[in-house]
Amino acid sequence: MVDAMVTDDGTAPAHPVRVLWAVPRSASTAFERMMIERGDHEVLDEPYSGAYYHGPERISDRFPLSEPEATIGTITDGVNTLADDRPVFVKDMAYHPADDLGALLDEPWQWSFLIRDPRWSIPSMARIWPDLTVAEAGFTAVEQGVDLVIASGAEPVIIDSDELCREPELQVATWCESMDLAPDPDALTWEAGMREEWERWQDWYGATSESTGFAPPREGEPPAVEGRVAELVEASMPIYERLRDLALTT
């Protein structure tokens, strides 16, 4: 875990900021829904996606410029401002801050990571975005984030999605301990329904909006893939296997 640090001007938010950097299609939105259910955090859904896809500094041209205020700096300042009032939980994809991910390590935030077997996560994403990029597959950025934490002298907090979905109570309790947070078993179930926090990406959140808890992991053989998707899976597997060996145990 990365300990909270003060910013360059000697100040820090009054309350913790806990960040989950994930790969896509890894039950990250279910984890976020659990944090919403707790009710003790301001929960932000992928705020840095605004900078990556919609803002003036955007890396991807997948979408038109539609959020001229969405820069890395303004998003970061907004997170810290919210944390002056109450604890904040951020769920985001590690690739969204792009080259600024390393700079965010200097923020007084607690980092954690969520991974999933790319044989499942990447084909799931490719069904919606068949032209997904290496960055959007998610693994290179998560590995970069983990290496930044290790280089800082801290121990990375990594959750494997299959283990989370197989043993949510144990995995969430272990994560909470790593984040200096009391577990709340009642938050592991919730009422189905779309959330206002998901407005930007609600087309991706249909399954989670219909859920009432963490769904068991998929069983059986992963889907057959070919072409670019198969290449992305093959390139991501060594990263996943390395990070899985570092993941939380219960």
ChimeraX attribute file (.defattr): number of C-alpha atoms within 10 A of each C-alpha:
attribute: neighborCount
match mode: 1-to-1
recipient: residues
	/A:1	18
	/A:2	23
	/A:3	12
	/A:4	18
	/A:5	16
	/A:6	13
	/A:7	12
	/A:8	9
	/A:9	6
	/A:10	7
	/A:11	10
	/A:12	19
	/A:13	22
	/A:14	14
	/A:15	18
	/A:16	21
	/A:17	26
	/A:18	23
	/A:19	19
	/A:20	23
	/A:21	26
	/A:22	28
	/A:23	29
	/A:24	24
	/A:25	22
	/A:26	25
	/A:27	24
	/A:28	24
	/A:29	23
	/A:30	22
	/A:31	24
	/A:32	21
	/A:33	27
	/A:34	22
	/A:35	21
	/A:36	19
	/A:37	18
	/A:38	16
	/A:39	10
	/A:40	12
	/A:41	21
	/A:42	17
	/A:43	23
	/A:44	18
	/A:45	21
	/A:46	22
	/A:47	22
	/A:48	28
	/A:49	25
	/A:50	24
	/A:51	27
	/A:52	23
	/A:53	21
	/A:54	23
	/A:55	22
	/A:56	18
	/A:57	16
	/A:58	25
	/A:59	16
	/A:60	16
	/A:61	10
	/A:62	11
	/A:63	11
	/A:64	12
	/A:65	16
	/A:66	12
	/A:67	14
	/A:68	13
	/A:69	15
	/A:70	23
	/A:71	22
	/A:72	25
	/A:73	13
	/A:74	12
	/A:75	17
	/A:76	15
	/A:77	12
	/A:78	12
	/A:79	21
	/A:80	21
	/A:81	16
	/A:82	18
	/A:83	20
	/A:84	15
	/A:85	13
	/A:86	16
	/A:87	19
	/A:88	23
	/A:89	24
	/A:90	23
	/A:91	24
	/A:92	25
	/A:93	27
	/A:94	28
	/A:95	27
	/A:96	26
	/A:97	23
	/A:98	17
	/A:99	11
	/A:100	12
	/A:101	18
	/A:102	15
	/A:103	10
	/A:104	16
	/A:105	18
	/A:106	14
	/A:107	19
	/A:108	21
	/A:109	26
	/A:110	21
	/A:111	25
	/A:112	25
	/A:113	25
	/A:114	27
	/A:115	29
	/A:116	27
	/A:117	21
	/A:118	29
	/A:119	20
	/A:120	17
	/A:121	21
	/A:122	28
	/A:123	23
	/A:124	16
	/A:125	20
	/A:126	16
	/A:127	10
	/A:128	11
	/A:129	12
	/A:130	13
	/A:131	12
	/A:132	17
	/A:133	14
	/A:134	18
	/A:135	16
	/A:136	20
	/A:137	24
	/A:138	24
	/A:139	30
	/A:140	19
	/A:141	24
	/A:142	26
	/A:143	18
	/A:144	15
	/A:145	23
	/A:146	23
	/A:147	16
	/A:148	18
	/A:149	20
	/A:150	14
	/A:151	10
	/A:152	12
	/A:153	11
	/A:154	14
	/A:155	17
	/A:156	23
	/A:157	22
	/A:158	25
	/A:159	26
	/A:160	23
	/A:161	26
	/A:162	19
	/A:163	18
	/A:164	24
	/A:165	21
	/A:166	15
	/A:167	15
	/A:168	20
	/A:169	19
	/A:170	16
	/A:171	20
	/A:172	21
	/A:173	17
	/A:174	19
	/A:175	22
	/A:176	14
	/A:177	12
	/A:178	19
	/A:179	20
	/A:180	12
	/A:181	12
	/A:182	12
	/A:183	17
	/A:184	15
	/A:185	14
	/A:186	11
	/A:187	17
	/A:188	20
	/A:189	15
	/A:190	16
	/A:191	12
	/A:192	14
	/A:193	13
	/A:194	16
	/A:195	13
	/A:196	9
	/A:197	15
	/A:198	16
	/A:199	11
	/A:200	13
	/A:201	12
	/A:202	14
	/A:203	10
	/A:204	14
	/A:205	16
	/A:206	12
	/A:207	14
	/A:208	23
	/A:209	18
	/A:210	12
	/A:211	17
	/A:212	16
	/A:213	19
	/A:214	22
	/A:215	16
	/A:216	14
	/A:217	14
	/A:218	11
	/A:219	7
	/A:220	6
	/A:221	8
	/A:222	13
	/A:223	9
	/A:224	10
	/A:225	14
	/A:226	10
	/A:227	7
	/A:228	15
	/A:229	22
	/A:230	16
	/A:231	12
	/A:232	21
	/A:233	23
	/A:234	13
	/A:235	15
	/A:236	20
	/A:237	16
	/A:238	13
	/A:239	17
	/A:240	21
	/A:241	15
	/A:242	11
	/A:243	22
	/A:244	18
	/A:245	11
	/A:246	16
	/A:247	18
	/A:248	17
	/A:249	13
	/A:250	12
